[in-house]
């Protein structure tokens, strides 16, 4: 084979390898994004309209019905806004759901 032919074939092989590597990276990154978004959706601990109960340590002297509030809005950070109660609250402030 002539020297020029070897260079052309070498360039084609190099380009094909680069295209394959880029394709593999794109597929890998795309799959990682899907897994993260699926995980985020599955880990929602409260939904609008759901009733949550504050832990007794945070509201001493009140019974369970006085510590129960309804979720008005779920924020992207995972915190919730409650109806008739001020502020944003995290999952750790509430008793575990049964």
Long-range contacts (C-beta under 8 A, 24 or more apart in sequence): 44-74, 45-78, 45-91, 45-97, 46-71, 46-74, 46-80, 46-91, 46-94, 47-71, 47-74, 48-72, 48-73, 48-74, 52-80, 52-82, 52-94, 52-95, 52-97, 53-94, 53-95, 54-93, 54-94, 54-95, 55-93, 55-94, 55-95, 58-93
